[in-house]
Amino acid sequence: MLVHPWDAPRDDAEWQEWLAAHDFGQLAVGGPPGEPPHVQPLHFAYDAGRGEAVTHLARPNPLWPAIEANPVVLLSVVDDYVYVPGPWQAEPGVPPEHGVPTSLYASVQLRCHARVVDDPAQKAELLNRQVGHFQPEGGSARAAVGEAPYGRLLSGIRGLRLEVTGVRAKFKYAGKRSPAVRDRIAAGLADRDGARDAAARGHLLRRRQA
């Protein structure tokens, strides 16, 4: 992922705060020679303090041999994306029809070392961490080895601890454009009010003021 200086996060807190609210992504794992990578959509729980994300997959998943062959993986998250019509991007004095269409988006890519978790007690602890993240209000029984209702299901999954070894983050929100263009894009997003337009506009305005 190319990250221009004007699209880079201001600091680690910016991407960490965004990622805390975006816990669904795609895990990319290298495929066999001559084949494309495996890409698995999944929920995950990211823990900035531990520097890791945790998740789990079904035991029959084809990713396992690939992970065991090469545990270096990439967890990619993209959201708050919108299409910007060309006329919105035309600089002052340039015909609107000469403006260049673009995409605005936020993205965080975590380079990780994947550690497979097969110990039943450790899998139960991992699952409880995930459920605690997604259901802080509770309502579900805790997973425990040999105990209903989830103990018998532990053998059907394998856990993953993704130790973060590198981060690439990008907030592409017209950072290199003039104030006039950014104001026009912000107004256009407010008027259009489509899916993700408000989130994208929020990023644009926030980063303009930073």
N, C-alpha and C positions, 0 to 999 in steps of 0.2 A: 504494500500500500504506500503510495507516494504521499508524503506529508510536507507541504510547503510551510515555511515559517509562519505565515499568517493563519494557517489552519491548525497549528500545533496547540495543545492545551497550555493554558497559562501556567499551570503547576499540576502536581499529582492529584491534588484535591479535586480539581475540575473533572478529570476522567473517573476518579474513584467515586465521587458523588453521583455521577451519571450512571456508572455501572451498577451502583447499589440499587438503582430503580429499574434496571434492565437485566433480568436474570434468565433470559432465554436466548440461546444463540446456536451456533453451528460449530461442531468439533471436527476439524480436518485432520486426518491421519494419513500418512503416506501409503499409497497402494503398492501392489507388486510391480516389478519392472515392466514397463510398457503399458501399465494401466493407470487410470486417473486416481487421485486421492479418494479415500472414503470421506464422506461428509455426513455427519449425523446431527440432525436438529435435536436439541435437548434443553431441559431446564437444568440449572445449576445454582449452587449457593457459593458466592464469592466472599471470602473472609480476608479483608485487607490486613488485619493484624497478623494472621498466620501466613499471608502471602500465598494462598492457595484457593482453588475452587474445588468443590466436591460434587459428584454426581454418581449415577449408576445406570447400567444398561442390562438388558436381558442377556442371559448366558449364551443364547444362540447367535448373538449379534456378530456379523462378520468383521467388525473392527478389532476384535480381541487378538487374532493372530498378527495383524498389522501393528498394533500397539506393542505387543511383545517383541516384534522384530525391530521396531524403532519407536521408543517411547517419547520422542520429541514430537509434540503435537501443537496445533494452533486452535484456540478457542476464539471465535469471531462473533462480535455482536454489532448489529447495525440497526439504527432506528432514527426517528425524527427526520425522515427523509421526505423531500418534496421536489417536484419539478418546477423550475422557474422558466417561464416563457421568455423568448429572446427580447421582445420589446422592453421588458422590465430591466434588462441588463444594459441597455444602451446608455452610454455616457452622455452628458449634456453636449449638445451640438452635433450628435450623431443621429442619423435617421433611425427611428424606432425599429424599422425592419432590418437594420444592420446589427441589432443586438444579438448576442450569442446565447442561446438557451443553455441551461446548466442544471445540475442537481445540487441540492444542499442536503447534508446528512451529518450524523454523528456516528463514529465508529470506534470501537476499542478492540484490539487484537492482543490476546494474551498468549505469548509463547510459553509453553509449559513442558515440564517433565512429568509424564503420566506414570502413576504408581497404581497397579492393580491391587484391589483389596478382595481377598477371598476368605479370610478368617471370619467365621460367622459373627462373633462378638463385635469385631471391628466394622463389619457391614451393618450391623444393627445400629452401632453408634453413628455411622455415617448417615444412615437413613433418618435417624432422629434429628441430626443436625439439619438435614434438608427440610424435613417437615417443620422443624422449629423456625426455619427461615420463612417458609411459605405460609405456615399457619401459626403465627405467634399467639393467636387466640386459643390455640388448642383444639380439642374436639375429636382427635384421633388417638387411638391407643398407641403406646410406645412399642417399638419393635424390640423384641428380646428373644434370645436363642431358646428354642424349645417351648415358647409360650404363645398362646393364641392372642390375636388372630394372625400375626405376621410371621411368627417363628418358622412355620413350615414353608413359607414362601422365600426365605433367604437363599435356599439352594438354587433358586431359579434366576438369580441376578449375580452380577459382579460389580463391586464398587470401584470408583475411580477418584483418586486424589491427584489433582492437577497442580503441581508445584510451579508457581509462576517464576520464570527465569528472564522474561523480557516483556516489555509493553510498547505497543505502537497505538497511539490515539490520535484521532482527527476530528475536528469540529469545522466542517466546511460550510461557512455561513458568510460568504461574500466579503471575507476579510481584506481582500486586496482592492475592493471596489471603492469608489468615491462615496462620501457621505450622501450625495444626492441619489446615487443608485441604491445604496442600502436603504434609504428612506423610501424609495419607490418600491423596492421589493417588500419591505415591511408593510407598506400600505396595501400592496397587491395581495399579500398573504391574508391580511385582515379582511379584505373585501371578499376574497374567494372562500375563506373559512372552510376549507375541505379537510379531509383526514390528515392529521399531522401538521396542518398549516400553523396552528396556534403554537405547537411545540417548537417548530422551526423558527417562527417569528420571535419566540422568547429567547432562543439561542442567539439570533442575530442581534437583537437589542441588547442583551446582556453582554455579549462580546464587544459590541460597539462602545459600550460604556467602560469596559475594563481598562 
